Amino acid sequence: MDLLRAHCLPQRLAGHCGGASPFPFPEMAQDSVGLSSDYQFWMQKVSTWDQASTVETQQDTCLHLPRFQEFLRQMYEALKEMDSNTVIERFPTIGQLLAKTCRNPFILAYDESQKILIWCLCCLINKEPQNSGDSKLNSWTRGLLCHVLSAFRFDIREVGLFTQGLGYAPADYYPGLLKNMVLSLVSELRENHLNGFNTQRRMTPERVRALSRVCVPLITLPDFEPLVEALLTCHGCEPQEVLWPEFFDAVSEAFLLKKISLPTSAVVCLWLRHLPSLEKAMLHLFEKLISSERNFLRIERFVRDSSLPEAACHPAIFRIVDETFRYALLETDGAPEILATIQVFTRCFLEALEKENKQLKFALRTYFPYASPSLVTALLQHPKDIPQGLWHQSLQHISEMLREIVEDQTHGSYGGPSDCWFAFIHFGGWADVAAEQLLRSEADPPEAVLWLLAFSYSPRDGSQQRAQTMEEVKAVLGRLLKLLRSPGFSARDVQAAAGQSREEAPRPLECGPLIRRLLLNFLLWAPGAHAIAQEVITLMAPTREITHEITGFLDQTLYRWDHLCTTAPASRKLASELLTELRGQV
């Protein structure tokens, strides 16, 4: 085991012997009393691990590896502020602690523990020894450093227990044969997977489980990635999971922190065999979204970086991810950030699905069982794949299908209004196209398109309330189109046309964002409005929340235009300038 660690060290160890750590560690959260208490606890633990080499000891060691590494980090933060004499005075038995740690192959193999241990040892070296005691300490410390860096290959006894757990003789564990040993185990696992019920040629479940347990501290070592992948993708015939639970936890954490890379097939197996890992991946994505400003390009980078779109090509994973999004949408009352993430995820998922399935392995209903197949098929048609002159036909068709399900209650085995709306927002680009089309055409607004917009912004409304929204939107559109035909107009004229002057009665909560969306499209597409756009937005956004909403709209519009390959230089330039200005204010 020590041998393996030494072999992989050049890839893992940044040169560092003393001074500040090249990696930013948080300041110690413990006071001196707390560190001393932890020191006594770990001194006892390491002594126990050093005295007994049993399966139970190995298991206990693996369970405590993350905490012990954190202790080493805290210890290093304390040691680097002291000279060697102060270190010995403060921690008289630190030599025993570090020596026993150096002899433990599991600790040395785990993540960055070996590197941190070397930093601790460097803190013991006195650069200017004053007496023979200092010189002896330096010599002893350098001996430990040499042991950590190179002596493993000569001391096979230390790795004997580990190699026995893998089923190989110690002689097979020389560094030069490391890759061959891993490939041998990988081949054996794959053969085990192919043989299925042929029990005479299969690796026993006990051995597979033991192998997964031994691999826990080795997961982040590059040479072991093929073995980790093979363990994840190896399916036995046992009714219960054979891999060690801590193996899944360790792989999941390493994958989320980008300490290992796994192919999509292995990620799918990890998430299907261990659902908590998939839940952690979703939470990790949400945490990244919450900690950054709303930006579609950043959201897309986070989503692609998560591997969720590719893994979601498996219907079971897609359904779990989709239901998590639905829950998040309900919990946040339709937060724009969640809506944006669902739309970006759907776009990335469809791209991955197209790459993987030139001929779909699964029917679309498998992914959207709560929606009508004909509706999903219509929504899947991306606007850029349809001639712009035919967009109104697609909008009409989508609106009619939704309206039939929502208002005529003919959904049968499919979901009701909420399920239809949830399916529709996955493909939110169609609602944006509808808003633009209403303002770029001088014809009377089609009722179907008005209904589609009203439904997309207020899905909970009844028929009567939705009809009122449609009438108000139609009236605003009429006034805005009248301004387009006028020789000139001011910011106040635009505000009055949108019905947002102070004399107007307060607008219903759900109708406000829809009217603002129409008004912003007017500013971007009407040449006469470009010069007054900044003034109009100042009038539109009296609160920080509305400013944030408008910023999100402009960002989403630029993102959508990029994907539609929209050529509108003046509108694009204006949207970019307004977005830059507003981001400076938020």
N, C-alpha and C positions, 0 to 999 in steps of 0.2 A: 504494500500500500504506500509506504513511504517512497518506494521506488517509483511508483506511478507519479506521485506528486512531484518528485525531483525531475522526472522526465518532462513534465508539462510546465515546469516552473518558468523557463525562459519566455513562454507565451503569456504568463500570468503576472510576472513580477516586474514592476517598474523599478528601475534602480533608485534606491532610497536608503541611505544609511545615516540617520540622524536629521535634525532640523524639523521643519514643519512638514506635515503629510502633504503629498501632491493632490490628495483628494479632500474635498471640503467636508469635514465631519462637524456635526452640530456641537455646540459647547456642552460640556458635561452638565447633566441635570442634577447630579447628585452632589451633596456636600461631602466633606472628608469622612464624616461618620458613616454615611451611606456607602461610600466606596470601600471603607474598611470592613463593613458588614458583608458586602458582596464578596470581598476578597477572601474572607474566612469561609464563606459558603463554597466558593469555587475551589479553594485550596483543598477542602474536604472532598469535593466531587472528583477533582483530578487525581487525588491520591487513591480514591476508590477505583477509578477507571484504570489506574496504573497497576494496582495490585491484583486485579482479577480479570482474566480474559475469558469471559463467558458470553454466550449469546445475549443474556439479560444485560450484561454490561455494555455490549455493543449497542443494544437497543436504547438503553438509557443515554448513552453518549450521543447517538443520532438525534434523539428527541431534544437534547439540550444544546445542540450545535449553534443555532441562531442566537440564543441568549448568551452563550459563552463568547461568541465572536463579538457581540456588542460590549460585553465586559472587557474584552481585550482592547477594544477601541477606547473605552473610557479610561482604562489603565494607561494606554499610550498617551492620551490627552493629559493625564496627570504626570506621567514620567517625563515628558518632554519639557516640562516647566522646572524640573529639578536637576541638580547635578548628581553624579553617580553616588556620592557620599550620602546625600540627602535621601536618595532612593533606598539605599541599604538601611539607613536609620529608620525611615518611615515604614518600609516593608522588609523586615529582616529575613523572611523566608521566601522572598521573591525568586531567588535562585532555584529553590525546589519547585516552585510553581511553574516557572518557565521550562525547566529541564524536563519535568513530567509531561508538560504540554508538547515539547519537541519530540517526545517518544510516542505520542499518540497519533497513529496514522489517520484516524478519522478526523481529528481536528485539523491536521495539516492539509487534508484533502478538501475541506469544506470551504467553498467560496473564496473569501479573501483572508481567511484566518492565518494562513502561513505568512502572507505579506505583512499583516499587522503584527504577528509574532516577531518577525525580523525587526520591525521598527522598535518594538519594546526592547529587544536584545541590544539594539544599537544605542538605546538610551543608557544602558549600563556601562558602556565603554567610557572610560575616563581619557579624554584626549591628552591630558598632561598628568600622567601618574606621578604622585608625590612620594610613594613608598612601595615596598615590595608587595603589600596587600593590594594596592591599586593595580600593580602589574599582574598579580595572580588573577584578580577579577577580570582584567582585560583578556588574559590568556584563556581563562575558562569560558568567557563569553564568546570569544572568537571560535573556540572549539565547538560550542553549540551552533553558532552560525554556519560553520563548515558542515556540521552534521545535518542541519536543515537543508542546506544548499546542495550537498553532493554525497553524503555518506550513505544514503539509503540503499544504493545499489549493492553495497558491500555487506549489508546486514540483513540477510534474508530472514533471519529469525523473527524480526519485528513484523514482517508481513505474512508470516505463516498462517495465522488464524484467519486473516482476510482471504487469502488465496484458497484456503480450505472451504470457506463459505461459498466461493464461486465454483468449487469443484475442480480446481486446477492445482497442480503441484507448484511449489514456490519457484522452481527452476523455469517454469513457463512465464514468469513474470518479469523477466529482464526488460529493461526499457526498450531495447530494439525490437521486442516481440509484442509490445503493447497493442499496436494497431492490429496485428494479426490475431491477438487474443480476442479483441473486441469484435473483429469480423467473424471469428469463429463462433462466438456467442450469438451474434446476430444471425448467422446462418442456421444455427441450431434452433433459435426461436422461430425463424421463418419456416423451417422444416416442420417444427412443432405445429405451426399454424396450418400448414398444408395437410399434414397427416390426419388432423381431425380426430376421429374416434379410434385410430390405429394406436392403441395404448402402448404397444411394444416399442414404438419408435418415437413416442412423445416424451418431452421433458416433463417431469412430474410437477404438479401444481405447487408442491412444497418448495421445489427448487426454484421455480419462477418467482414465488413470493420472497424467498430468501435473496434472490438476485436483485429484486426491486428494492429490498431493504438496504442491501449493501451499497446500492447505487445512489442513495440519498445524498451523501456528502460529495459525490463525484459528478453530480448532474451538470454543474457549470463548467466542467472541463471539456474543451472542444473535442478531444479524442473520444469522448464517451457519448456524444450526441447520437451516433448511429445505434448504440445500444439502448439509449432512452427511447428513441423512435421505435425500435423493434419491440421493446416491452409494451409500449402503448398500443401498437397495431397488432400485437399477438393476441388472438382471441381463442381461449380454450372452450371446452364444452362443459365446464363446471357451472352449476346453477348460481354460485356466488362469486363475487369478484376475488381474484387470486392476488392481485397486486396490493402491496402494502399501502394503507391510506396515506401515510406520510410521504410516500413516493409521489402521489398525485399532488399533494399540497406543495411539495418542493418544486416539482416541474411547473406547476401553475405560477408560482411566485417568480421563478427564474424566467419564465416566458414573458410574463407581464413586465418585468423589469429589464427585458431585452438582454438578459445574460446568456440566453441560449436562443437558437433559431430552430424552428421545427417546420417541416412541410405541412401543407394543409391537411393531408390525410392523417397525420399524427395529431394535429390540433383537434380535428373532428373526433378522433377516438378519445382524446383526453376529455373533451367536453361531454361526449355521450356517456362515457364510463364514470365520470365524476362531475355531476351537475353543479356542485359548489364552485368548481373551477370556471364554468360558464357564467355563473352568477358574479364571480369576482371580476371576470372580464368586462361584463356589462357595467358593474359599479366603477371599475377603473375608467371606462370611457366616460361615464357621467361625471366623475370627479374632474377629469381633464376639461370637460365642457364647462363645468361650473367655474373652474378657476381661471378661465380666459374669456375675453370679450367675444360677443357673437360675430363670427366671421366665417362665411361659407367655405372659403378656401382652407381655413384652419380646421373647420369641422370635417371637411373631406379628408384632410391629412390625418386627423385623429381616427376617423372611421376606417380608412384604408390601413392605417398602422395597427388597428386592433385585430385584424384577420377575421373579423366577424362576417363581412360580406362573402368571402370565399367559403368559410365554414358553413354559412347559412344555405349554401346550395343543397345541403342535406336537409330535407323537409323538417325533421324533428328539431334541429337546431334553429331553423328559421322560425318555427312556431313559438319556441321559447323566447327567442329574441324579440319577435313581434309582440308577444303578450307582455313582455317587460316594457316595451315602448308604450303599449296601450295603458298599462298601469301608471307609468311615469306621466303620461299625458293627463290622465284623470287626476293624479295627485297634485299636479302643478296647474290644473285648470286650463290646460291647453297652452302652456308656456311656448312662446315663439321659438326658443332655443330647442325645445323638444320636437316641435313641428319641423324645424329646419333639419334636425338630425335625422328624423324619420325619412324625409325626402332625399337627403344625401345618401343615407344608408340604402334606400331602395334603388337609387341610381347605380351605386357601386355594386349592389347585389345582382342587378340585372346584367351588368357588364360581366361579372364573374360567371353568372349562369350561362350567358351566351358563349363565353370562352370554353366552359367545361362541357356544355351540352349543345353541340351543333344540332343534334336531334334530342329534344327534351327527354330525359329519363323519367321525369315525373310530370304529371299533368299540372297545369297551373292551379287547378282547384286544390291540389295538395298543399300549396302554399297559402292560398286565400280561401279556405273552405267556407267562410262566413259570407262571401260575396258571390254574386251571380257570375258564372264563367264568361258570359257575353259582356258583362260590364268590365271585368278584369281585362279581357281581350281588347276592348276599346281603349281602356286607360293605358294599356301597355304600348299602344302606338305613340311613339314620341313625336311631338310636333315637327321636329326637324326632318323626320322621314316622310312627311306629308307636304305636298305643295301648299304654300301659304294661302293660295286662293281657295283651298278646300278646308281650311281650318274651321270655318263656320259650320260646315256639315258635320265634322267630328264633334264639335261642341254641342250642336243640336242633338246628335245621337246620344251622347253621354248624358245630357240633361234629361232627355226623354226617358231613358232607362232608370235613372236615379229617381225621377219624379214619380214614375209608375210604382216603384218599390216603396218610396217614402210616403206618398200621399194616397195611393190607391190600395196600399196594404196587400200587394200581390206577391210579397216576397216568398211565401211558401216556406220551403226548407231553408231559405237563406235568411241572413240576419235582417234586422229592422233598420230604422234610420241611423242609429249610432254606428252599427256595423258598416253601413254603406258609406257614411262620412269617414270612418276610419280607413276604409279601402281607398276612398277618393283622395285623402290627404297624402297618401303615399306618393301620388302622382300630382302633386300640387301645381306643377307647371301649367296644367290645363286651366286652373283658376286664374293664373297670371295672364295667360293668353287671352282668356275671356275679357278681363279688364282692359287690356290693351286694344282688343278688337272693337270694343264699344266706342272707344275714343278716336280710333283711326278710320272710322266709317261715318259718313254723314247721313246714312240711312237711319230710319227709326230702329232703335235697339230691339233685337228679337226677344220675345218673351222668354224663350228657352234659356238664352244666355243670362238674362236678368235673374231667372230663377236659380240657375247654377251658382251665380255669385252670391245671392242671398242665402242659399243653403250652405255654401262653403264657409260663410262667416258666422252663421247662426243656425246650426243644425238642430237645436232643440226647439226652435220656433214651430208653432202650429201653422196651418195653411193660411189663416186670416192674418196673423202677425207677419208671415213671410210676404204675403201680398202687399201689405203696407210698406214693407221695406223696399219691395220692387218698385212701387209707385214713387217713393221718395228718390230712389236711385235714378229712375227714369226722368224725374223732374230736374235733378242736378245735372244729368247728362245733357238735357235740352238746353239748360242755361249755359253750360260750358261750350257746347257746340255753337251756340249763338255768339259767344265771345270770339270763337275762331273766325267767324265770318265778319267780325267788326274790324274797322281799320286800326284800332289800338285799344288797349285796356290796361288798367293799373292793378296793383296787388290787391287793393281794396275791392275792385270789381271781381277779381277771381274769388276772393273770400266770400263776397256776397253771393256769387253764383253757386258756390258750394254750400250755401246756407249756413255759414259759420259766423255771421256777423253777430254782434251782441244783442241785436233786436230779436234774433231767432230764438225759438223755444229750445231748451236743452234736447240734444239728440239722444235716442236710446243707446245704451252702452255698446251693444254689438254693432250698431249701424255706423258708429263713429269711425272705426278702423276701415270699414269698406269705403266710406266717402273719402277718407284721406287717401286711400289707395287710388281711387279714381282721380283725385286732384293731383297727386304726384305723377301719375301717368300723363295727365294733361300738361303739366309743366315740362316733362321730358320730351313729349312728342309735338307740342304746339310751338312752332318757331317763334311766334310773337311772345311766348311766355318765358323764354330763356333769360331775357335781360332782367326780369323781375322775380325769377325763381327763388333767389335767396331771401328777398323781402317777404314773399308769400310764405315760405317755410317758417320764417320768424313769427309771422302771424298765426300760423297753424300750430306751432309747438310752444304753448305757454308753460308746459311742465316738462320735467326731465324724462318722465315716462314716455310722453309722446315723441320727444326728441330721439329717445332710444328706439322707439318703434319705427320712425322714419329712417334712421340710420340702418336698421335691419332691412327695411324694404329696398333701399338703394343698393346695399351690398348684395342682396338676393337677386336684384334685377341685373346687375353687372355679371354675376355668376351665371344666371340663366342665359343672358345674351351670349356669353362665351360658348356655352354648350349648344345654343341654337345657331351659332355663327352669324348673329345678327349684325348687319352692316348699317350702322347709323352713327357716323362719326360725331356729329354735333350733339346728339342725345347722349352718347357714351361719355363724351368729354364733360358735359354738364353734370351727369350723374357722378362721375369721378370727383369733380371739383366740390360738389355739394357733400359727398361722403367724407372727403378729407376735412372739410370745414366743420362738419357736425361731429366727427370723431375727436376733433380738438376741443369741442365743448363738453362732451360727455365725460 
